[in-house]
Amino acid sequence: MVATRSAEAAPLTIFCSSSGTELSLCHQAVQTWTAKTGQEVRVIALPSDWGTVLPLYRQLLPAAHPAADILILDSTWIGTLAPLLLDIPPADDDRGIQPGLFQVGGRRVALPWYRDIGLLFYRRDLLERYHMPVPTHWDELERTAAFIQSAERQAGRPVWGYVWQGRTTESLVCNVLEWDASENPVEADGTVKNSLPGLQHALMRAAHWVGTVSPPGVLNYDEENARGIFQSGQAVFMRNWVYAWALANNPDSPVSGKIGVAPLPRDATSSATGMDGTVYLGIARNTEHAAEALSLLRFLTSGSTERHQALAGGYIPARTDLLDDPEVRRAIPILDTIRPALSSLELRPVAQTGVDYPRVSWMMANRFKDVLRTPGVTQQALTELVSDLQRLALLGQWSRQSPFRSSSSSLIERQQP
């Protein structure tokens, strides 16, 4: 139990997402904790481009007096930042958290704040108008998107068939790996596959989407660009994260009450349908307020706070008992639909590549973009990707073939309850 501190004490600092709803919920939770403890907290909004956040953290966290005590963390950053994060002692109620504390080399360094998953959003009214089912395979999505796009345009209602995230960031990596979830370039044991025929097929199919069922500018879209097109009524389908559901159903949204959500389509060889996007919280190793920061961290990831986030913002709780809470299920009506997908998530190769994952992601994103821009270089680009990853695996000691790899070196794991 942390002793109450006076309001004159040096404030804690927390970095939160700049997303409007998430930032508001962060402020609300912090204010509630401050009212209970008397400890002031300064909330700082991170840049909207998450691609700039990891370099920012790398710059700030080694300082003797870091600029933040508590940090919002994408799961893909934790392996790299682990040496700069404080150990989180276990608690009795950790058993009710899924996917559990994030561990690096046996150290617990991050707690899940909320869960997320890539989903297919669709215009329910348009599917009903043309008597078409929700697609469950990618080829089916392409055909349905093309048909409705053509029919709507002929009726004087210009729409695009499908919007997604093609900007050269982690978002593109998520999209591509979802297109063929059975062919992650890096195996679970760290082995890099020698060839990627499934990804080659998926990338060439997606390259055909650009300018046909997807806008030419989709290769520069992030999540908000895609949501803007879909929410304004200009797209039939969209790939996005859970947060888009509540925003698209706001009373002032042109598509409010007209949309549905489903697991992403899949290929016949895969059961996974959406990328795991769990968001975590951690504490700076050099914080001068470790006890207070841990108290706030535990409050932010508590059942009461996660329940409020679910009710007010539609965020999926990491605490599994809340998934059966009647009020949470009413607040997130898509929960029953997407719950099966939460048990068959696609994972990026974070655990097996460890601290090298940011470089792995950069390599994948750039090679994938090469193919989407110029489909004629598909084979060459993927061959170069395999070579790049194999060299990095040997240097980074995470390949099974690496002469430096220890048989007991599991760099990163998620502790299961």
C-alpha positions as MATLAB code, in Angstrom:
seq = 'MVATRSAEAAPLTIFCSSSGTELSLCHQAVQTWTAKTGQEVRVIALPSDWGTVLPLYRQLLPAAHPAADILILDSTWIGTLAPLLLDIPPADDDRGIQPGLFQVGGRRVALPWYRDIGLLFYRRDLLERYHMPVPTHWDELERTAAFIQSAERQAGRPVWGYVWQGRTTESLVCNVLEWDASENPVEADGTVKNSLPGLQHALMRAAHWVGTVSPPGVLNYDEENARGIFQSGQAVFMRNWVYAWALANNPDSPVSGKIGVAPLPRDATSSATGMDGTVYLGIARNTEHAAEALSLLRFLTSGSTERHQALAGGYIPARTDLLDDPEVRRAIPILDTIRPALSSLELRPVAQTGVDYPRVSWMMANRFKDVLRTPGVTQQALTELVSDLQRLALLGQWSRQSPFRSSSSSLIERQQP';
ca = [
       0.000    0.000    0.000;
       1.436    3.346   -1.021;
       1.282    6.129    1.506;
      -0.733    9.170    0.500;
       1.450   12.006   -0.698;
       0.649   15.680   -0.594;
      -0.309   17.583   -3.711;
       2.938   19.558   -3.321;
       5.027   16.431   -3.965;
       6.789   16.168   -7.319;
       4.173   14.947   -9.790;
       4.324   11.661  -11.601;
       4.325   11.795  -15.384;
       2.548    9.373  -17.693;
       2.756    9.152  -21.462;
      -0.628    8.318  -23.002;
      -1.870    7.903  -26.545;
      -2.944   11.087  -28.329;
      -6.115    9.366  -29.581;
      -9.030   11.509  -28.424;
     -11.014    8.844  -26.571;
      -7.995    7.078  -25.119;
      -6.393   10.323  -23.978;
      -9.635   11.387  -22.307;
      -9.932    8.045  -20.492;
      -6.312    8.314  -19.372;
      -7.015   11.756  -17.893;
     -10.148   10.467  -16.139;
      -8.375    7.486  -14.580;
      -5.450    9.610  -13.443;
      -7.786   12.171  -11.872;
      -9.581    9.411   -9.966;
      -6.285    8.053   -8.636;
      -5.127   11.560   -7.686;
      -8.345   12.103   -5.738;
      -7.655    8.894   -3.802;
      -3.961    9.475   -3.111;
      -3.345   13.211   -3.283;
      -0.477   12.565   -5.712;
      -0.448   14.861   -8.719;
       0.088   13.329  -12.147;
       1.039   15.065  -15.368;
      -0.409   13.458  -18.519;
       1.572   13.932  -21.732;
       0.072   12.983  -25.096;
       2.410   11.083  -27.376;
       2.799   11.941  -31.072;
      -0.024   10.609  -33.216;
       2.520    8.788  -35.399;
       3.490    5.801  -33.265;
       6.441    5.182  -35.538;
       8.165    8.082  -33.771;
       7.435    6.892  -30.227;
       9.999    4.100  -29.881;
      12.900    6.389  -30.915;
      11.552    8.973  -28.466;
      11.501    6.424  -25.646;
      15.013    5.273  -26.515;
      16.186    8.852  -26.201;
      14.367    9.721  -22.969;
      14.449    6.598  -20.813;
      18.222    6.194  -20.250;
      18.344    9.595  -18.518;
      19.010    9.645  -14.784;
      15.783   11.619  -14.427;
      13.510   10.306  -17.207;
      10.803   12.524  -18.648;
       8.108    9.979  -17.779;
       7.421    7.510  -14.992;
       4.717    5.418  -16.671;
       4.630    4.603  -20.371;
       2.074    3.244  -22.778;
       3.747    0.436  -24.722;
       3.095   -1.349  -27.961;
       3.964   -5.018  -27.525;
       6.534   -4.766  -30.316;
       8.639   -2.259  -28.360;
       8.942   -4.127  -25.091;
      11.824   -6.412  -26.026;
      13.923   -3.425  -27.053;
      12.953   -1.276  -24.062;
      13.116   -4.013  -21.407;
      16.526   -2.939  -20.016;
      15.025    0.519  -19.445;
      11.871   -0.741  -17.690;
      11.315   -1.470  -14.006;
      10.474   -4.976  -12.805;
       6.811   -5.348  -11.836;
       6.278   -7.563   -8.780;
       3.525  -10.188   -9.111;
       0.093   -9.724   -7.556;
      -2.638  -12.209   -6.685;
      -5.091  -10.888   -9.266;
      -2.604  -11.229  -12.143;
      -4.119  -14.655  -12.756;
      -7.200  -12.999  -14.224;
      -5.278  -11.109  -16.913;
      -5.049  -12.280  -20.495;
      -2.549  -12.370  -22.199;
      -0.692  -11.927  -18.901;
       2.318   -9.875  -17.855;
       4.944   -9.380  -20.535;
       8.187  -11.063  -19.523;
      11.646  -10.522  -20.950;
      14.329  -12.922  -19.792;
      12.188  -13.873  -16.803;
      11.595  -10.243  -15.796;
       8.014   -8.961  -15.637;
       8.214   -5.548  -17.272;
       4.730   -4.651  -18.569;
       1.053   -5.155  -17.744;
      -1.733   -5.326  -20.354;
      -3.910   -2.210  -20.337;
      -6.438   -3.324  -22.924;
      -6.696   -5.869  -25.693;
      -7.005   -5.170  -29.384;
      -7.336   -7.117  -32.600;
      -7.476   -6.389  -36.305;
     -11.084   -6.622  -37.525;
     -13.172   -6.334  -40.673;
     -15.668   -3.467  -40.569;
     -18.410   -3.512  -43.177;
     -21.435   -1.550  -44.321;
     -24.255   -3.788  -43.186;
     -26.814   -1.739  -45.111;
     -24.951   -2.222  -48.400;
     -24.518   -5.967  -47.940;
     -28.236   -6.219  -47.214;
     -29.100   -4.057  -50.239;
     -27.274   -6.445  -52.564;
     -28.102   -9.634  -50.628;
     -24.463  -10.529  -50.077;
     -22.940  -12.308  -47.048;
     -20.026  -11.068  -44.978;
     -16.909  -12.445  -46.713;
     -14.860  -15.002  -44.812;
     -12.010  -15.416  -47.332;
      -9.888  -12.753  -49.023;
     -10.846  -13.669  -52.582;
     -14.492  -13.443  -51.547;
     -13.896   -9.997  -50.047;
     -12.331   -8.791  -53.298;
     -15.283  -10.027  -55.369;
     -17.872   -8.565  -52.991;
     -16.057   -5.230  -52.728;
     -15.774   -4.943  -56.514;
     -19.441   -5.817  -57.080;
     -20.871   -3.355  -54.551;
     -18.425   -0.618  -55.555;
     -19.507   -0.934  -59.191;
     -23.219   -1.083  -58.376;
     -23.083    1.933  -56.063;
     -21.153    4.002  -58.581;
     -23.632    3.155  -61.310;
     -26.348    4.429  -58.962;
     -24.471    7.709  -58.519;
     -23.074    6.886  -55.074;
     -19.274    6.754  -55.402;
     -17.627    4.425  -52.896;
     -14.481    2.344  -52.676;
     -14.629   -1.356  -51.955;
     -11.948   -1.761  -49.285;
      -9.696    0.546  -47.254;
      -6.753   -0.606  -45.170;
      -3.357    0.570  -43.888;
      -0.633    0.693  -46.552;
       1.739    3.261  -45.061;
       5.269    1.946  -44.499;
       4.861    1.367  -40.776;
       4.039   -1.434  -38.358;
       0.438   -1.133  -39.550;
       1.423   -2.420  -42.990;
       3.215   -5.381  -41.394;
       0.014   -6.227  -39.502;
      -2.106   -6.044  -42.647;
       0.223   -8.198  -44.742;
       0.646  -10.915  -42.119;
      -3.140  -11.029  -41.743;
      -3.526  -11.636  -45.480;
      -1.719  -14.951  -45.078;
      -1.563  -15.717  -41.376;
      -0.055  -19.144  -42.035;
       3.188  -17.736  -43.430;
       5.038  -15.620  -40.916;
       8.568  -15.112  -42.303;
      10.073  -16.117  -38.939;
       9.183  -19.442  -37.341;
       8.419  -19.725  -33.626;
      11.929  -21.066  -32.966;
      13.592  -18.141  -34.756;
      14.227  -19.925  -38.037;
      13.751  -17.715  -41.097;
      11.811  -19.423  -43.863;
      13.751  -19.949  -47.077;
      10.829  -18.969  -49.299;
       7.498  -17.213  -48.859;
       5.087  -18.400  -51.576;
       2.005  -17.658  -49.480;
       3.034  -14.072  -48.828;
       3.990  -13.691  -52.477;
       0.468  -14.654  -53.516;
      -1.132  -12.438  -50.851;
       0.971   -9.400  -51.771;
       0.306   -9.745  -55.488;
      -3.413  -10.022  -54.782;
      -3.317   -6.888  -52.626;
      -1.268   -5.013  -55.229;
      -4.165   -5.627  -57.616;
      -6.539   -3.998  -55.112;
      -4.716   -0.656  -55.332;
      -6.626    1.558  -57.737;
      -9.338   -1.055  -58.325;
     -11.213   -1.805  -55.086;
      -8.903    0.340  -52.910;
      -8.049    4.024  -53.448;
      -4.702    4.731  -55.148;
      -3.683    6.610  -52.006;
      -4.197    3.589  -49.746;
      -0.442    2.977  -49.755;
      -0.133    6.121  -47.630;
      -3.055    5.349  -45.300;
      -2.759    4.752  -41.582;
      -5.644    3.739  -39.313;
      -7.128    7.221  -39.114;
      -6.977    7.787  -42.876;
      -8.833    4.526  -43.444;
     -11.367    5.338  -40.736;
     -12.006    8.770  -42.242;
     -12.916    7.239  -45.608;
     -15.073    4.499  -44.100;
     -16.804    6.654  -41.504;
     -17.717    9.269  -44.115;
     -19.587    6.554  -46.015;
     -17.076    6.234  -48.850;
     -16.050    2.582  -48.400;
     -17.803   -0.778  -48.161;
     -15.149   -2.583  -46.088;
     -12.354   -1.472  -43.765;
      -9.626   -3.208  -41.807;
      -9.021   -1.484  -38.473;
      -8.725   -1.949  -34.720;
     -11.534   -2.127  -32.169;
     -11.418    1.603  -31.353;
     -13.012    2.427  -34.716;
     -16.308    0.769  -33.712;
     -17.306    3.344  -31.098;
     -16.201    6.287  -33.251;
     -18.029    5.060  -36.355;
     -21.201    4.700  -34.284;
     -21.098    8.165  -32.756;
     -24.403   10.005  -33.273;
     -22.738   12.444  -35.684;
     -21.208    9.668  -37.807;
     -22.768    9.292  -41.289;
     -22.598    5.496  -40.947;
     -23.844    5.220  -37.369;
     -26.139    2.210  -37.054;
     -25.269    1.030  -40.571;
     -22.122   -0.974  -39.910;
     -21.139   -4.402  -38.718;
     -17.901   -6.041  -37.670;
     -16.501   -9.518  -38.176;
     -13.240  -11.419  -37.890;
     -10.947  -10.668  -40.803;
     -11.123  -12.980  -43.802;
      -8.560  -15.750  -43.967;
      -6.971  -18.131  -46.396;
      -7.974  -21.777  -46.391;
      -4.757  -22.832  -44.643;
      -5.104  -20.507  -41.652;
      -7.354  -20.345  -38.608;
      -5.972  -17.047  -37.265;
      -7.901  -14.059  -38.523;
      -6.624  -10.924  -36.787;
      -3.413   -9.447  -35.459;
      -2.923   -9.195  -31.715;
      -2.726   -5.519  -30.778;
      -2.648   -5.705  -26.973;
      -1.456   -2.426  -25.445;
       0.661   -2.459  -22.275;
       1.841   -0.130  -19.530;
       5.312   -0.114  -18.001;
       7.425    1.936  -15.599;
      10.703    3.686  -16.387;
      13.599    1.930  -14.652;
      15.098    5.229  -13.479;
      11.893    6.659  -12.053;
      12.355    8.547   -8.805;
       8.847    7.535   -7.701;
       8.856    3.757   -8.081;
       6.315    2.997   -5.336;
       3.881    5.677   -6.491;
       4.306    4.695  -10.142;
       3.576    1.058   -9.300;
       0.473    2.114   -7.378;
      -0.793    4.121  -10.356;
       0.079    1.307  -12.768;
      -1.905   -1.181  -10.703;
      -4.841    1.227  -10.538;
      -4.830    1.821  -14.299;
      -4.866   -1.932  -14.961;
      -7.383   -2.730  -12.230;
     -10.776   -4.241  -12.893;
     -12.596   -1.010  -12.032;
     -10.536    1.098  -14.450;
     -10.700   -1.452  -17.256;
     -14.450   -1.719  -16.764;
     -14.810    2.058  -17.082;
     -12.690    2.028  -20.256;
     -14.931   -0.656  -21.695;
     -18.157    1.167  -20.816;
     -16.992    4.646  -21.843;
     -14.716    3.867  -24.772;
     -15.432    0.351  -25.990;
     -11.952   -0.948  -25.115;
     -11.660   -4.721  -24.656;
     -10.592   -5.503  -21.077;
      -7.518   -7.602  -20.395;
      -9.240   -8.958  -17.274;
     -11.137  -11.978  -18.494;
     -13.961  -11.834  -15.937;
     -15.079   -8.514  -17.448;
     -15.796  -10.190  -20.784;
     -18.876  -11.737  -19.149;
     -19.990   -8.546  -17.390;
     -23.518   -7.754  -18.694;
     -22.879   -4.005  -18.848;
     -19.584   -4.488  -20.671;
     -21.289   -6.752  -23.201;
     -23.970   -4.114  -23.762;
     -21.336   -1.397  -24.163;
     -19.345   -3.518  -26.635;
     -22.068   -5.276  -28.644;
     -19.457   -6.707  -31.003;
     -17.798   -8.612  -28.158;
     -19.641  -11.874  -28.760;
     -18.823  -11.646  -32.475;
     -15.108  -11.088  -32.044;
     -14.530  -13.176  -28.925;
     -13.699  -16.356  -30.897;
     -11.086  -14.375  -32.837;
      -9.436  -13.363  -29.559;
      -8.552  -17.014  -29.011;
      -6.907  -17.446  -32.443;
      -4.849  -14.297  -32.776;
      -2.061  -13.826  -35.276;
       1.215  -12.863  -33.572;
       4.033  -10.840  -35.038;
       7.505  -12.415  -34.630;
       8.278  -10.377  -31.520;
       9.040  -13.174  -29.070;
      11.457  -15.003  -31.339;
      13.359  -11.933  -32.586;
      13.552  -10.088  -29.266;
      15.395   -6.778  -29.279;
      15.819   -7.017  -33.054;
      12.098   -6.833  -33.782;
      12.076   -3.111  -34.722;
      14.660   -3.873  -37.418;
      12.725   -6.965  -38.505;
       9.568   -4.869  -38.791;
      11.367   -2.166  -40.764;
      12.729   -4.759  -43.194;
       9.329   -6.365  -43.682;
       7.457   -3.083  -44.108;
       9.862   -1.782  -46.745;
       9.991   -5.007  -48.758;
       6.211   -5.372  -48.593;
       5.806   -1.799  -49.826;
       8.192   -2.488  -52.728;
       5.897   -5.288  -53.887;
       2.690   -3.291  -53.481;
       4.133   -0.409  -55.487;
       5.767   -2.575  -58.159;
       4.277   -6.090  -58.332;
       6.873   -7.087  -60.926;
       9.589   -7.143  -58.241;
       7.694   -9.503  -55.923;
      10.034  -12.476  -56.145;
      13.165  -10.343  -55.891;
      11.843   -8.308  -52.950;
      10.862  -11.375  -50.926;
      14.135  -13.148  -51.717;
      15.997  -10.092  -50.444;
      13.780  -10.009  -47.350;
      14.645  -13.625  -46.549;
      18.362  -12.915  -46.991;
      18.184   -9.784  -44.840;
      16.346  -11.615  -42.054;
      18.708  -14.588  -42.125;
      21.736  -12.310  -41.746;
      20.081  -10.423  -38.898;
      19.107  -13.694  -37.216;
      22.707  -14.872  -37.149;
      23.994  -11.565  -35.831;
      21.158  -11.208  -33.343;
      21.529  -14.764  -32.011;
      17.831  -15.571  -32.365;
      18.132  -18.015  -35.246;
      18.202  -21.733  -34.492;
      21.205  -21.918  -36.821;
      23.129  -19.169  -35.014;
      26.410  -20.438  -33.534;
      25.914  -17.959  -30.681;
      22.381  -19.013  -29.702;
      21.924  -20.586  -26.280;
      19.463  -23.465  -26.122;
      17.909  -21.860  -23.053;
      17.704  -18.308  -24.397;
      14.033  -17.476  -24.623;
      14.262  -13.712  -24.787;
      10.633  -12.765  -24.529;
       7.516  -14.516  -23.364;
       4.070  -13.583  -22.195;
       3.208  -14.974  -18.823;
      -0.079  -16.803  -19.001;
      -2.454  -16.685  -16.047;
];
